Amino acid sequence: MPEAREATRALLVEDDPNIVDLIRSNLSVRGFEMLVSADPDRALRLLETEAPDIVLLDLMLPDADGMELCRQIRERSTVAVIVVSARGGERDKVTALNMGADDYMTKPFSVEELLARITATLRRTRTAAAAEPQALTIAAGDVVIDLARQQVTRAGEAIHLTPTEFALLRELALNRGKLLTHAHLLRRVWGSAYQTETEYLRVYVRRLRAKLGDDGAQLILTAPRAGYRFAPE
């Protein structure tokens, strides 16, 4: 088991030395512990052995499919993943989110924007449990959501959610039966800077429904052009 530590550990998967220097120097001076690799196999090994808190992933690696690497990272870990790519198309963003990325940034970007995205992503991955100190369990059909332990089961079987998926389900379930607008959900789960990023919400609702199985579409209800609600009791 990795040793306890105070510094936030970031794994940067990037082959451009200029970008590496920019990100490494700016994050290191802010107290981050930096790991860097341009090799996908080594990046996956570092994921296992060093347990980073966040991965910054370039899609355009010389010897790897960045989307496939994103999928492999998500298969192995619930670590926060921010894709940092020169590919700014909507299709690339949606595909990366579908592969399990928590956020997507397009190059070029400012260091301030990167830090804001990292802060928002780590807030979701680190404080969801602390936000609900009392033991509270929500049951809906075969699905049981344990907010204190951040655990979800369906018919007794564990459902593995990423921190962002859990944060979205938590917000919906805590407001059971209430219509939550797109802007509200984006602000509460991703942050105030994301209120117009509706594709994030569409992708993650679809991911949640798929993981909840046959119950998913009955539990997370769509209000066309308005938002979503968790099925009332």
Residue frames as a rotation matrix with the C-alpha (Angstrom) as fourth column:
MET 1
0.583 0.812 0.000 0.00
0.812 -0.583 0.000 0.00
0.000 0.000 -1.000 0.00
PRO 2
0.010 -0.612 0.791 1.41
0.460 -0.700 -0.547 3.45
0.888 0.369 0.275 -0.90
GLU 3
-0.571 -0.293 -0.767 2.68
0.821 -0.194 -0.537 5.47
0.009 -0.936 0.351 2.07
ALA 4
0.568 0.763 -0.309 0.62
0.782 -0.618 -0.088 8.32
-0.258 -0.191 -0.947 3.46
ARG 5
-0.602 -0.761 0.241 1.62
0.798 -0.576 0.176 11.71
0.005 0.298 0.954 2.07
GLU 6
-0.032 0.557 -0.830 0.54
0.409 -0.750 -0.520 15.33
-0.912 -0.356 -0.204 2.19
ALA 7
-0.609 -0.266 -0.747 1.64
-0.466 -0.643 0.608 16.49
-0.642 0.719 0.268 -1.28
THR 8
0.612 0.790 0.020 -0.72
-0.350 0.294 -0.889 16.00
-0.709 0.538 0.457 -4.20
ARG 9
-0.463 -0.784 0.413 0.87
0.000 0.466 0.885 13.58
-0.887 0.410 -0.215 -6.66
ALA 10
0.559 0.616 -0.555 0.23
-0.521 -0.260 -0.813 14.27
-0.646 0.743 0.176 -10.37
LEU 11
-0.200 -0.539 0.818 1.08
0.467 0.682 0.563 11.95
-0.861 0.495 0.116 -13.26
LEU 12
0.282 0.189 -0.941 1.68
-0.623 -0.710 -0.329 13.88
-0.730 0.679 -0.082 -16.50
VAL 13
0.030 -0.197 0.980 1.47
0.578 0.803 0.144 11.73
-0.815 0.562 0.138 -19.64
GLU 14
0.905 0.172 -0.390 2.91
-0.116 -0.782 -0.612 14.01
-0.410 0.599 -0.688 -22.31
ASP 15
0.416 -0.778 0.470 5.68
0.863 0.501 0.066 13.87
-0.287 0.378 0.880 -24.95
ASP 16
0.541 -0.208 0.815 6.13
0.378 -0.805 -0.457 17.58
0.751 0.555 -0.357 -25.75
PRO 17
-0.234 -0.725 -0.647 9.13
0.920 0.050 -0.388 18.75
0.314 -0.687 0.656 -23.65
ASN 18
-0.793 -0.030 0.608 7.90
-0.016 -0.997 -0.070 22.36
0.609 -0.065 0.791 -23.65
ILE 19
0.254 0.950 0.184 4.52
-0.425 -0.061 0.903 21.37
0.869 -0.308 0.388 -22.22
VAL 20
0.433 -0.173 -0.885 6.22
0.663 0.726 0.182 19.04
0.611 -0.666 0.429 -19.73
ASP 21
-0.639 -0.760 -0.119 8.50
0.664 -0.467 -0.584 21.85
0.388 -0.452 0.803 -18.52
LEU 22
-0.543 0.503 0.673 5.60
-0.355 -0.863 0.359 24.32
0.761 -0.044 0.647 -18.29
ILE 23
0.519 0.847 -0.115 3.32
-0.287 0.299 0.910 22.03
0.805 -0.440 0.398 -16.29
ARG 24
0.331 -0.441 -0.834 6.01
0.747 0.662 -0.054 20.39
0.576 -0.606 0.549 -14.15
SER 25
-0.710 -0.692 0.130 7.61
0.484 -0.614 -0.623 23.68
0.511 -0.380 0.771 -13.11
ASN 26
-0.459 0.598 0.657 4.31
-0.530 -0.778 0.338 25.41
0.713 -0.193 0.674 -12.30
LEU 27
0.642 0.711 -0.289 2.84
-0.196 0.516 0.834 22.50
0.742 -0.479 0.470 -10.37
SER 28
0.091 -0.689 -0.719 6.08
0.768 0.508 -0.390 21.68
0.634 -0.516 0.576 -8.53
VAL 29
-0.795 -0.438 0.420 6.41
0.135 -0.802 -0.581 25.23
0.592 -0.405 0.697 -7.23
ARG 30
-0.102 0.847 0.521 2.86
-0.802 -0.380 0.461 24.90
0.589 -0.371 0.718 -5.87
GLY 31
-0.275 -0.139 0.951 3.76
-0.896 0.397 -0.201 21.80
-0.350 -0.907 -0.234 -3.91
PHE 32
0.809 0.563 -0.169 2.73
-0.583 0.728 -0.361 19.06
-0.081 0.391 0.917 -6.31
GLU 33
-0.162 -0.790 0.592 4.79
-0.346 0.607 0.715 15.89
-0.924 -0.089 -0.372 -6.53
MET 34
0.405 0.341 -0.848 5.29
-0.861 -0.169 -0.479 15.30
-0.306 0.925 0.225 -10.25
LEU 35
-0.167 -0.384 0.908 5.59
0.182 0.893 0.411 12.05
-0.969 0.234 -0.079 -12.22
VAL 36
0.229 0.181 -0.956 6.15
-0.812 -0.507 -0.291 12.29
-0.537 0.843 0.031 -15.98
SER 37
-0.444 -0.373 0.815 6.00
0.186 0.851 0.491 9.69
-0.877 0.370 -0.308 -18.75
ALA 38
-0.203 0.355 -0.913 5.46
-0.922 -0.382 0.057 9.72
-0.329 0.853 0.405 -22.50
ASP 39
-0.818 -0.154 -0.554 5.35
-0.364 0.884 0.292 5.92
0.445 0.441 -0.780 -22.60
PRO 40
0.110 0.987 0.118 1.87
-0.757 0.006 0.653 4.40
0.644 -0.162 0.748 -22.09
ASP 41
0.393 0.004 -0.920 3.13
0.303 0.944 0.133 1.18
0.868 -0.331 0.369 -20.52
ARG 42
-0.672 -0.681 -0.291 5.29
0.539 -0.180 -0.823 3.06
0.507 -0.710 0.488 -18.04
ALA 43
-0.617 0.521 0.590 2.39
-0.593 -0.800 0.087 5.41
0.518 -0.296 0.803 -17.30
LEU 44
0.466 0.821 -0.330 0.20
-0.406 0.530 0.744 2.44
0.786 -0.213 0.581 -16.38
ARG 45
0.038 -0.535 -0.844 2.98
0.677 0.635 -0.372 1.04
0.735 -0.557 0.386 -14.18
LEU 46
-0.893 -0.366 0.264 3.29
0.103 -0.734 -0.671 4.39
0.439 -0.572 0.693 -12.40
LEU 47
-0.091 0.947 0.309 -0.46
-0.679 -0.286 0.676 4.40
0.728 -0.149 0.669 -11.91
GLU 48
0.619 0.327 -0.714 -0.16
0.132 0.853 0.505 1.09
0.774 -0.407 0.485 -10.07
THR 49
0.028 -0.742 -0.670 3.05
0.854 0.365 -0.370 1.71
0.519 -0.562 0.644 -8.10
GLU 50
-0.869 -0.486 0.099 2.85
0.396 -0.800 -0.450 5.45
0.297 -0.351 0.888 -7.30
ALA 51
-0.109 0.938 -0.329 -0.94
0.993 0.087 -0.082 5.92
-0.048 -0.335 -0.941 -6.84
PRO 52
-0.932 -0.236 0.274 -1.17
0.272 -0.957 0.102 9.48
0.238 0.169 0.956 -8.22
ASP 53
-0.481 0.777 -0.406 -4.04
0.302 -0.288 -0.909 11.70
-0.823 -0.559 -0.096 -7.14
ILE 54
0.602 0.639 -0.479 -4.60
-0.221 -0.444 -0.869 13.03
-0.767 0.629 -0.126 -10.66
VAL 55
-0.221 -0.609 0.761 -3.54
0.719 0.426 0.549 12.16
-0.659 0.669 0.344 -14.22
LEU 56
0.299 0.197 -0.934 -3.00
-0.466 -0.824 -0.323 14.83
-0.833 0.532 -0.154 -16.89
LEU 57
-0.068 -0.202 0.977 -3.23
0.465 0.860 0.210 12.96
-0.883 0.469 0.036 -20.19
ASP 58
-0.339 -0.097 -0.936 -2.28
-0.740 -0.587 0.329 14.13
-0.581 0.804 0.128 -23.68
LEU 59
0.619 0.664 0.420 -4.23
-0.227 0.663 -0.713 12.30
-0.752 0.347 0.561 -26.38
MET 60
0.925 -0.249 -0.285 -1.61
-0.287 0.029 -0.957 12.70
0.247 0.968 -0.045 -29.12
LEU 61
0.388 -0.800 0.457 1.18
-0.466 0.258 0.847 10.44
-0.795 -0.541 -0.273 -27.93
PRO 62
-0.154 -0.520 -0.840 3.71
-0.980 -0.025 0.195 9.15
-0.122 0.854 -0.506 -30.49
ASP 63
-0.810 -0.270 -0.521 3.32
-0.378 0.919 0.111 5.44
0.449 0.286 -0.847 -29.73
ALA 64
-0.819 0.556 -0.139 -0.16
0.487 0.547 -0.681 5.17
-0.303 -0.626 -0.719 -28.26
ASP 65
-0.270 0.858 0.437 -3.85
0.378 -0.323 0.868 5.85
0.886 0.399 -0.237 -28.79
GLY 66
-0.900 -0.162 0.405 -4.59
-0.243 -0.586 -0.773 8.40
0.363 -0.794 0.488 -26.07
MET 67
0.019 0.983 0.180 -8.27
-0.911 -0.057 0.408 7.46
0.411 -0.172 0.895 -25.96
GLU 68
0.481 0.104 -0.871 -7.40
0.008 0.992 0.122 3.81
0.877 -0.065 0.476 -25.42
LEU 69
-0.604 -0.746 -0.280 -4.92
0.360 0.057 -0.931 4.77
0.711 -0.664 0.234 -22.70
CYS 70
-0.603 0.487 0.632 -7.64
-0.730 -0.656 -0.192 6.81
0.321 -0.577 0.751 -21.01
ARG 71
0.475 0.818 -0.324 -9.90
-0.635 0.574 0.518 3.75
0.609 -0.040 0.792 -21.08
GLN 72
0.159 -0.494 -0.855 -7.16
0.370 0.833 -0.412 1.56
0.915 -0.251 0.315 -19.61
ILE 73
-0.842 -0.430 0.325 -6.48
-0.084 -0.491 -0.867 4.05
0.533 -0.757 0.378 -16.83
ARG 74
-0.239 0.845 0.479 -10.15
-0.935 -0.333 0.120 4.15
0.260 -0.420 0.869 -15.96
GLU 75
0.478 0.354 -0.804 -10.36
-0.244 0.933 0.266 0.35
0.844 0.069 0.532 -16.01
ARG 76
-0.147 -0.701 -0.697 -7.61
0.547 0.530 -0.648 0.18
0.824 -0.477 0.306 -13.40
SER 77
-0.746 -0.295 -0.598 -8.40
0.663 -0.423 -0.618 3.14
-0.071 -0.857 0.511 -11.17
THR 78
0.474 0.879 0.047 -10.88
0.877 -0.477 0.062 5.80
0.077 0.012 -0.997 -10.11
VAL 79
-0.405 -0.726 -0.556 -8.06
0.711 -0.633 0.308 8.39
-0.575 -0.270 0.772 -10.17
ALA 80
0.536 0.534 -0.654 -9.02
0.055 -0.795 -0.604 11.85
-0.843 0.287 -0.455 -11.41
VAL 81
-0.293 -0.586 0.756 -8.21
0.831 0.234 0.504 12.20
-0.473 0.776 0.418 -15.13
ILE 82
0.494 0.350 -0.796 -7.97
-0.134 -0.874 -0.468 15.48
-0.859 0.338 -0.385 -17.04
VAL 83
0.291 -0.351 0.890 -7.33
0.919 0.360 -0.158 15.16
-0.265 0.864 0.427 -20.77
VAL 84
0.296 -0.316 -0.902 -5.08
-0.152 -0.947 0.282 17.94
-0.943 0.053 -0.328 -22.09
SER 85
-0.066 -0.196 0.978 -5.13
0.780 0.602 0.173 17.87
-0.623 0.774 0.113 -25.88
ALA 86
-0.824 -0.226 -0.520 -4.62
-0.160 -0.786 0.596 19.94
-0.544 0.575 0.612 -29.03
ARG 87
-0.789 0.606 0.097 -7.72
0.388 0.370 0.844 18.20
0.476 0.704 -0.527 -30.43
GLY 88
-0.928 0.361 -0.089 -10.55
-0.184 -0.653 -0.734 20.58
-0.323 -0.665 0.673 -29.64
GLY 89
-0.628 0.723 -0.289 -13.43
-0.371 0.048 0.927 19.02
0.684 0.689 0.238 -31.51
GLU 90
0.013 0.763 0.647 -16.70
-0.999 -0.023 0.047 18.23
0.050 -0.647 0.761 -29.77
ARG 91
0.737 0.283 -0.614 -16.45
-0.362 0.932 -0.005 14.58
0.571 0.226 0.789 -30.83
ASP 92
-0.218 -0.894 -0.390 -13.03
0.114 0.374 -0.920 14.20
0.969 -0.245 0.020 -29.20
LYS 93
-0.655 0.001 0.755 -14.30
-0.679 -0.440 -0.588 15.75
0.332 -0.898 0.289 -25.97
VAL 94
0.386 0.891 0.238 -17.37
-0.920 0.354 0.167 13.51
0.064 -0.283 0.957 -25.81
THR 95
0.565 -0.240 -0.789 -15.30
-0.104 0.928 -0.357 10.42
0.819 0.284 0.499 -26.65
ALA 96
-0.548 -0.836 0.029 -12.80
-0.083 0.019 -0.996 11.22
0.833 -0.548 -0.080 -23.89
LEU 97
-0.405 0.489 0.773 -15.59
-0.913 -0.263 -0.311 11.73
0.051 -0.831 0.553 -21.37
ASN 98
0.676 0.672 -0.303 -17.13
-0.678 0.728 0.102 8.45
0.290 0.137 0.947 -22.46
MET 99
0.207 -0.703 -0.680 -13.76
0.078 0.705 -0.705 6.76
0.975 0.093 0.201 -21.87
GLY 100
0.487 0.099 -0.868 -13.88
0.816 0.304 0.492 7.99
0.313 -0.947 0.067 -18.29
ALA 101
-0.628 -0.706 0.327 -12.12
0.546 -0.699 -0.461 11.36
0.554 -0.111 0.825 -18.30
ASP 102
-0.079 0.562 -0.823 -13.33
0.914 -0.289 -0.285 13.77
-0.398 -0.775 -0.491 -15.62
ASP 103
0.547 0.190 -0.815 -12.48
-0.021 -0.970 -0.241 16.88
-0.837 0.149 -0.527 -17.62
TYR 104
0.282 -0.388 0.877 -11.13
0.947 0.261 -0.188 17.96
-0.156 0.884 0.441 -21.02
MET 105
0.425 -0.235 -0.874 -8.87
-0.003 -0.966 0.258 20.92
-0.905 -0.107 -0.411 -21.76
THR 106
0.803 -0.125 0.583 -7.81
0.596 0.125 -0.793 22.13
0.026 0.984 0.175 -25.18
LYS 107
-0.166 -0.920 -0.355 -4.29
0.694 -0.365 0.621 23.41
-0.701 -0.143 0.699 -25.88
PRO 108
-0.586 -0.810 0.038 -3.14
0.269 -0.238 -0.933 26.14
0.765 -0.537 0.357 -25.68
PHE 109
0.605 0.742 -0.290 -4.23
0.518 -0.090 0.851 26.89
0.605 -0.665 -0.439 -22.14
SER 110
0.162 -0.522 0.837 -3.10
-0.582 -0.736 -0.346 29.14
0.797 -0.432 -0.423 -19.31
VAL 111
-0.731 -0.476 -0.488 -1.50
0.144 0.592 -0.793 27.79
0.667 -0.650 -0.365 -16.17
GLU 112
-0.803 0.483 0.349 -4.25
-0.565 -0.431 -0.704 29.52
-0.190 -0.762 0.619 -14.17
GLU 113
0.172 0.901 -0.399 -6.94
-0.951 0.258 0.171 27.64
0.257 0.350 0.901 -16.09
LEU 114
-0.080 -0.275 -0.958 -5.13
-0.133 0.955 -0.263 24.33
0.988 0.106 -0.113 -15.61
LEU 115
-0.950 -0.310 -0.043 -4.81
0.015 0.090 -0.996 24.93
0.313 -0.946 -0.081 -11.87
ALA 116
-0.452 0.860 0.236 -8.50
-0.870 -0.367 -0.328 25.84
-0.195 -0.354 0.915 -11.64
ARG 117
0.307 0.552 -0.775 -9.46
-0.719 0.668 0.192 22.62
0.624 0.499 0.602 -13.44
ILE 118
-0.446 -0.550 -0.706 -7.18
0.087 0.758 -0.646 20.54
0.891 -0.350 -0.291 -11.22
THR 119
-0.946 0.094 0.311 -8.61
-0.325 -0.303 -0.896 22.15
0.010 -0.948 0.317 -8.09
ALA 120
-0.076 0.996 -0.036 -12.20
-0.997 -0.077 -0.031 21.54
-0.034 0.034 0.999 -9.20
THR 121
0.249 0.138 -0.959 -11.50
-0.448 0.894 0.012 17.92
0.859 0.426 0.284 -10.14
LEU 122
-0.684 -0.568 -0.458 -9.66
0.156 0.499 -0.852 17.12
0.713 -0.654 -0.253 -6.91
ARG 123
-0.685 0.524 0.507 -12.47
-0.728 -0.450 -0.518 18.73
-0.043 -0.723 0.689 -4.92
ARG 124
0.360 0.861 -0.360 -14.85
-0.868 0.451 0.210 16.12
0.343 0.237 0.909 -6.36
THR 125
0.228 -0.300 -0.926 -12.50
-0.079 0.943 -0.325 13.20
0.970 0.148 0.191 -5.76
ARG 126
-0.685 -0.679 -0.264 -11.50
0.221 0.151 -0.963 14.15
0.694 -0.718 0.047 -2.24
THR 127
-0.947 0.218 0.236 -14.41
-0.318 -0.538 -0.781 15.79
-0.043 -0.815 0.579 -0.46
ALA 128
-0.296 0.905 -0.304 -17.57
-0.434 0.156 0.887 13.96
0.851 0.395 0.347 -1.53
ALA 129
-0.061 0.259 -0.964 -17.55
0.644 0.748 0.160 11.80
0.763 -0.611 -0.213 1.58
ALA 130
-0.800 -0.328 -0.502 -16.68
0.600 -0.459 -0.655 14.66
-0.015 -0.826 0.564 3.91
ALA 131
-0.821 0.521 0.233 -19.64
-0.401 -0.818 0.412 16.64
0.405 0.245 0.881 2.60
GLU 132
0.288 0.940 -0.183 -22.03
-0.519 0.314 0.795 14.06
0.805 -0.134 0.578 4.05
PRO 133
-0.596 -0.713 0.369 -20.76
-0.682 0.208 -0.701 13.27
0.423 -0.669 -0.611 7.56
GLN 134
-0.144 0.584 0.799 -23.86
-0.795 0.413 -0.445 11.50
-0.590 -0.699 0.405 8.85
ALA 135
-0.895 -0.089 0.438 -24.65
0.107 0.909 0.403 7.95
-0.434 0.408 -0.804 7.84
LEU 136
-0.007 0.903 -0.430 -27.28
-0.630 -0.338 -0.699 8.28
-0.777 0.265 0.571 5.14
THR 137
-0.855 -0.187 0.483 -28.48
0.182 0.764 0.619 5.55
-0.485 0.618 -0.619 2.84
ILE 138
-0.159 0.796 -0.584 -30.89
-0.836 -0.423 -0.350 6.03
-0.525 0.433 0.733 -0.07
ALA 139
-0.692 0.019 0.722 -32.68
0.218 0.959 0.184 3.00
-0.688 0.284 -0.668 -1.48
ALA 140
-0.041 0.670 -0.742 -34.48
-0.861 -0.401 -0.314 2.97
-0.508 0.625 0.593 -4.81
GLY 141
0.750 0.323 -0.577 -35.66
-0.570 0.758 -0.317 -0.44
0.335 0.567 0.753 -5.97
ASP 142
0.838 -0.486 -0.247 -32.65
0.521 0.848 0.097 -2.75
0.162 -0.210 0.964 -6.01
VAL 143
0.038 -0.857 0.514 -30.22
0.414 -0.455 -0.788 0.17
0.910 0.243 0.337 -5.91
VAL 144
0.807 0.104 -0.582 -28.78
0.588 -0.242 0.772 1.26
-0.061 -0.965 -0.256 -2.54
ILE 145
0.259 -0.687 0.678 -26.64
0.227 -0.640 -0.735 4.40
0.939 0.344 -0.010 -2.28
ASP 146
0.573 -0.204 -0.794 -24.50
0.814 0.028 0.580 4.68
-0.097 -0.978 0.182 0.86
LEU 147
0.811 -0.184 0.555 -23.48
0.091 -0.898 -0.431 8.33
0.578 0.400 -0.711 0.89
ALA 148
0.785 -0.536 0.310 -21.15
-0.520 -0.300 0.800 8.09
-0.336 -0.789 -0.514 3.88
ARG 149
0.187 -0.732 0.655 -19.11
0.104 0.678 0.727 5.23
-0.977 -0.068 0.203 2.40
GLN 150
-0.039 -0.107 -0.993 -19.51
-0.885 -0.458 0.084 6.37
-0.464 0.882 -0.077 -1.23
GLN 151
-0.921 -0.198 0.335 -20.73
-0.077 0.936 0.343 2.90
-0.381 0.290 -0.878 -2.14
VAL 152
-0.065 0.905 -0.421 -23.50
-0.976 -0.145 -0.160 1.88
-0.206 0.401 0.893 -4.51
THR 153
-0.864 -0.135 0.486 -24.97
-0.086 0.989 0.121 -1.60
-0.496 0.062 -0.866 -4.83
ARG 154
-0.161 0.836 -0.525 -27.60
-0.976 -0.057 0.209 -3.14
0.145 0.546 0.825 -7.09
ALA 155
0.756 0.515 -0.403 -29.27
-0.411 0.853 0.320 -6.31
0.509 -0.076 0.857 -5.84
GLY 156
0.903 -0.397 0.166 -26.40
-0.008 0.371 0.929 -6.62
-0.431 -0.839 0.332 -3.38
GLU 157
0.362 -0.798 0.482 -23.69
0.931 0.341 -0.134 -6.37
-0.057 0.497 0.866 -6.04
ALA 158
0.030 -0.444 -0.895 -21.23
0.371 -0.827 0.422 -3.48
-0.928 -0.345 0.140 -5.86
ILE 159
0.767 0.142 0.625 -21.34
0.632 -0.335 -0.699 -0.90
0.110 0.931 -0.347 -8.66
HIS 160
-0.117 -0.917 -0.381 -17.98
0.857 -0.287 0.428 0.76
-0.502 -0.277 0.819 -9.22
LEU 161
0.837 0.423 0.348 -18.39
0.534 -0.772 -0.345 4.50
0.123 0.475 -0.872 -9.83
THR 162
-0.321 -0.884 0.339 -15.74
0.712 -0.462 -0.528 7.13
0.624 0.072 0.778 -10.43
PRO 163
-0.631 0.051 -0.774 -15.75
0.643 -0.524 -0.558 10.07
-0.434 -0.850 0.298 -7.99
THR 164
-0.900 0.323 -0.294 -17.40
-0.418 -0.833 0.362 12.30
-0.128 0.449 0.885 -10.60
GLU 165
-0.482 0.753 -0.447 -20.10
-0.016 0.503 0.864 9.70
0.876 0.424 -0.231 -11.31
PHE 166
-0.331 0.347 -0.878 -20.74
0.905 0.381 -0.190 9.34
0.268 -0.857 -0.440 -7.60
ALA 167
-0.853 -0.025 -0.522 -20.87
0.248 -0.899 -0.361 13.13
-0.460 -0.437 0.773 -7.09
LEU 168
-0.771 0.605 -0.199 -23.55
-0.518 -0.413 0.749 13.40
0.371 0.680 0.632 -9.79
LEU 169
-0.259 0.684 -0.682 -25.60
0.339 0.726 0.599 10.49
0.904 -0.076 -0.420 -8.42
ARG 170
-0.580 -0.025 -0.814 -25.29
0.814 -0.075 -0.577 11.92
-0.046 -0.997 0.063 -4.91
GLU 171
-0.943 0.205 -0.264 -26.62
-0.191 -0.978 -0.079 15.33
-0.274 -0.024 0.961 -5.99
LEU 172
-0.510 0.790 -0.342 -29.56
-0.443 0.099 0.891 13.75
0.737 0.606 0.300 -7.78
ALA 173
-0.243 0.418 -0.876 -30.39
0.549 0.803 0.231 11.32
0.800 -0.424 -0.424 -4.96
LEU 174
-0.768 -0.092 -0.634 -30.20
0.616 -0.378 -0.691 13.94
-0.176 -0.921 0.347 -2.21
ASN 175
-0.717 0.550 -0.428 -32.79
-0.544 -0.826 -0.150 15.98
-0.436 0.125 0.891 -4.14
ARG 176
-0.888 0.307 0.342 -35.04
0.397 0.888 0.233 13.01
-0.232 0.343 -0.910 -4.85
GLY 177
0.013 0.976 0.217 -38.07
0.947 0.057 -0.315 13.91
-0.320 0.209 -0.924 -6.93
LYS 178
0.459 0.108 -0.882 -36.89
0.104 -0.992 -0.067 17.47
-0.882 -0.061 -0.467 -7.51
LEU 179
0.808 -0.184 0.560 -36.11
0.569 -0.005 -0.822 18.75
0.155 0.983 0.101 -11.01
LEU 180
0.272 -0.812 -0.516 -32.48
0.279 -0.446 0.850 19.87
-0.921 -0.375 0.105 -11.12
THR 181
0.924 0.101 -0.368 -31.55
-0.281 -0.474 -0.834 22.08
-0.258 0.875 -0.410 -14.05
HIS 182
0.674 -0.730 0.112 -28.54
0.582 0.433 -0.688 21.42
0.454 0.529 0.717 -16.24
ALA 183
0.165 -0.635 0.755 -26.85
-0.219 -0.770 -0.600 24.55
0.962 -0.066 -0.266 -14.86
HIS 184
0.607 0.113 0.787 -27.49
-0.788 -0.046 0.614 23.49
0.106 -0.992 0.062 -11.25
LEU 185
0.951 -0.218 0.221 -26.01
0.162 0.956 0.244 20.03
-0.265 -0.196 0.944 -11.73
LEU 186
0.481 -0.815 0.322 -23.00
0.550 -0.006 -0.835 21.31
0.682 0.579 0.445 -13.65
ARG 187
0.216 -0.373 0.902 -22.34
-0.525 -0.824 -0.215 23.96
0.823 -0.427 -0.374 -11.01
ARG 188
0.680 0.143 0.719 -22.73
-0.728 0.250 0.638 21.55
-0.088 -0.958 0.274 -8.09
VAL 189
0.887 -0.307 0.345 -20.76
0.277 0.952 0.134 18.64
-0.369 -0.023 0.929 -9.55
TRP 190
0.349 -0.791 0.502 -18.13
0.881 0.095 -0.463 20.25
0.319 0.605 0.730 -11.80
GLY 191
-0.436 -0.497 -0.750 -18.05
0.732 -0.681 0.026 23.87
-0.524 -0.537 0.661 -10.60
SER 192
0.298 0.659 -0.691 -19.30
0.203 -0.751 -0.629 27.32
-0.933 0.047 -0.357 -11.48
ALA 193
-0.361 -0.528 -0.769 -17.12
-0.620 -0.480 0.620 27.56
-0.696 0.701 -0.154 -14.60
TYR 194
-0.975 -0.089 0.205 -18.90
0.052 0.801 0.596 24.55
-0.217 0.591 -0.777 -16.18
GLN 195
-0.362 0.932 -0.033 -22.51
-0.092 -0.071 -0.993 25.78
-0.928 -0.356 0.111 -16.27
THR 196
0.331 0.487 -0.808 -22.70
-0.843 -0.233 -0.485 25.69
-0.424 0.842 0.333 -20.06
GLU 197
-0.657 -0.673 -0.339 -20.85
-0.753 0.606 0.256 22.36
0.033 0.423 -0.905 -20.55
THR 198
0.267 0.912 0.311 -24.05
-0.906 0.347 -0.240 20.37
-0.327 -0.217 0.920 -21.12
GLU 199
0.401 -0.145 -0.905 -22.21
-0.543 0.758 -0.362 17.59
0.738 0.636 0.225 -22.97
TYR 200
-0.754 -0.636 0.166 -20.46
-0.480 0.360 -0.800 16.70
0.449 -0.682 -0.577 -19.70
LEU 201
-0.414 0.685 0.600 -23.84
-0.748 0.119 -0.652 16.12
-0.518 -0.719 0.463 -18.12
ARG 202
0.544 0.644 -0.538 -25.24
-0.838 0.450 -0.309 14.10
0.043 0.618 0.785 -21.04
VAL 203
-0.048 -0.655 -0.754 -22.23
-0.461 0.684 -0.565 11.80
0.886 0.321 -0.334 -21.06
TYR 204
-0.882 -0.407 0.236 -22.18
-0.376 0.308 -0.874 11.22
0.283 -0.860 -0.425 -17.32
VAL 205
-0.061 0.919 0.389 -25.93
-0.869 0.142 -0.473 10.64
-0.491 -0.367 0.790 -17.03
ARG 206
0.580 0.234 -0.781 -25.58
-0.691 0.649 -0.319 8.05
0.432 0.724 0.537 -19.79
ARG 207
-0.428 -0.810 -0.400 -22.64
-0.355 0.558 -0.750 6.43
0.831 -0.179 -0.527 -17.95
LEU 208
-0.744 0.196 0.639 -24.58
-0.637 0.079 -0.766 6.33
-0.200 -0.977 0.066 -14.68
ARG 209
0.336 0.941 -0.046 -27.64
-0.901 0.306 -0.306 4.80
-0.274 0.145 0.951 -16.30
ALA 210
0.327 -0.280 -0.903 -25.50
-0.533 0.734 -0.421 2.13
0.781 0.618 0.091 -17.93
LYS 211
-0.724 -0.686 -0.076 -23.82
-0.303 0.415 -0.858 1.23
0.620 -0.598 -0.508 -14.64
LEU 212
-0.550 0.609 0.572 -27.15
-0.713 0.014 -0.701 1.11
-0.435 -0.793 0.426 -12.81
GLY 213
-0.939 0.105 0.327 -28.33
0.221 0.914 0.341 -1.44
-0.263 0.392 -0.882 -15.38
ASP 214
-0.479 0.825 0.300 -32.00
0.714 0.167 0.680 -1.91
0.511 0.541 -0.668 -16.14
ASP 215
0.257 0.597 -0.760 -32.93
0.932 -0.361 0.031 0.46
-0.256 -0.717 -0.649 -13.30
GLY 216
-0.639 -0.719 -0.274 -30.91
0.665 -0.695 0.274 3.36
-0.387 -0.007 0.922 -14.68
ALA 217
-0.801 0.349 0.487 -33.47
0.204 -0.606 0.769 4.92
0.564 0.715 0.414 -17.00
GLN 218
0.241 0.946 -0.218 -36.18
0.556 0.049 0.830 4.56
0.796 -0.321 -0.514 -14.35
LEU 219
0.254 -0.220 -0.942 -34.09
0.940 -0.171 0.294 6.16
-0.226 -0.960 0.164 -11.61
ILE 220
-0.578 -0.484 -0.656 -32.61
0.273 -0.873 0.404 9.12
-0.769 0.054 0.637 -13.49
LEU 221
0.256 0.839 0.480 -35.43
0.853 0.038 -0.521 10.81
-0.455 0.543 -0.706 -15.36
THR 222
-0.798 -0.534 0.280 -34.96
0.598 -0.640 0.482 13.35
-0.078 0.552 0.830 -18.14
ALA 223
0.349 0.806 -0.479 -36.94
0.487 -0.592 -0.642 16.56
-0.801 -0.008 -0.599 -18.31
PRO 224
0.161 -0.363 0.918 -36.38
0.986 0.017 -0.166 17.57
0.044 0.932 0.360 -21.96
ARG 225
-0.001 -0.339 0.941 -34.46
0.455 -0.838 -0.302 20.85
0.890 0.428 0.155 -22.35
ALA 226
0.699 0.322 0.638 -34.72
-0.367 -0.605 0.707 21.41
0.614 -0.728 -0.305 -18.59
GLY 227
-0.211 -0.789 0.577 -32.68
-0.958 0.049 -0.284 18.95
0.196 -0.613 -0.766 -16.54
TYR 228
-0.364 0.021 -0.931 -32.90
-0.024 0.999 0.032 15.69
0.931 0.034 -0.363 -14.63
ARG 229
0.127 0.363 0.923 -34.56
-0.964 -0.175 0.201 14.33
0.234 -0.915 0.328 -11.52
PHE 230
-0.932 -0.345 -0.112 -34.06
-0.288 0.892 -0.349 11.25
0.220 -0.293 -0.930 -9.39
ALA 231
-0.322 0.886 -0.334 -37.21
0.111 0.386 0.916 9.14
0.940 0.257 -0.222 -9.33
PRO 232
-0.212 0.312 0.926 -39.44
-0.886 -0.462 -0.047 10.02
0.413 -0.831 0.374 -6.35
GLU 233
-0.923 -0.099 0.371 -40.23
-0.299 0.791 -0.533 7.44
-0.241 -0.603 -0.760 -3.70
